[in-house]
Amino acid sequence: MSNMLYLLYGITPVSGLIKNYVKYKQINIFLFLRTPILYVMIDKLLLIYCHMYPRLFHMYPRLLWTLIIERWFLFQYKIMYSLLFDLYHTRKQKYITKYNLVY
């Protein structure tokens, strides 16, 4: 893969860092590094998988698969975290006040 394609791996983490700074006025280095670390791990796994099933990766580039799988993984992680710590009930009163919800 060319170096320009690897620059695409930086767009999501940098955008997230900027969003968190604008929204929360703080920088969390763990959240910033989490995505590139996942990208590298997924990319290396796909590199191994690519040799086993070359036809699949001939149609769709490894970079695209890496970005998609990382989003799926974090989506599943956030769902499990929310269920495990029951965040809906923990934050219910905040949502009622903030959005004038009626339950």
N, C-alpha and C positions, 0 to 999 in steps of 0.2 A: 504494500500500500504506500502511496506517496505521502510525503510529509504534509502536503496541503490537506489531505483527507484527515490526518491526525489532528489538524487544527480544529476540525469540526467537533472533536471531542471536548474542546474547551468552551464551546458556546453555552451549553447548558449550565455547567458549574459557575461560570462567570456571571451569567444572567441571574442565576439563583442568588449569588453573593450580592449583586447589586440590588435585587428585589428585597432581600432580607435587611440590607443596610437602610434602604429607603423606608421600609415598613416598620422595622423594629429598632433602627438606629444602633445596631450592633453587628459585629462580624463574628461568626462562629466558624473557626477553622475546620472543625470536624465535619460540619455539614458541607463545607466547600470541598474537602478532600474525599468525602464519601463517594461522590459520583465518579471522579476519575479513577479511583481505586476499583470500583465496580466495573467500569469500562475496561480496564486492563485485564481484570480477571475473566470477564465474559469474552473479551476479544481473544485471549489465549485459549480458552475452552473451545471457542468457535473455530480457531485455527486448527486444533486437533480434530474437531468434528468435520471440518471442511475436507480433510483428507479422506475421511471415511465415506462421506456423501457429497462428492463434488458437483453433482447435477443440481442439487438444491442451491448451492452457493454460486453457481454459474448464472442463475436467474436473478438472484438478489445479493448484493454485495454484503460482505461481512460487517462493514461499518453500519449499514442500515439495520442489520440484525442486532448488533450490539446496542444501538440506541433504543430499539424497540424492547428488547429483553430487559434492559436496565429499568425502563419505565414500568414494565409489567412487574418486575421484582419489587421495586419500591412501592408500587400500588398495593401489591399483596402484603408487603410488610406493614404498611400504614393501616390496612384493614385489620390485620391480626393484632396490631398494637392497640388499636381503638377498641376492639372486642375484648381483649385481655384486660385492659384497664377501665372498661366501661365508660368511655369518655362521653358518650351521649348523655347519660344520666348525670355525670359530673358537671357537664357544661350546660345542662338544660336550662337552668335559671338565667344564665348569661344570655342564651339565645332568646328566651322569653322577653327579657328586658330590652335587648338590643333591637330585635326585629318585631316587637309587639305581637308575638305569636300567642294564639289561644289553643290550649290542648284540651 
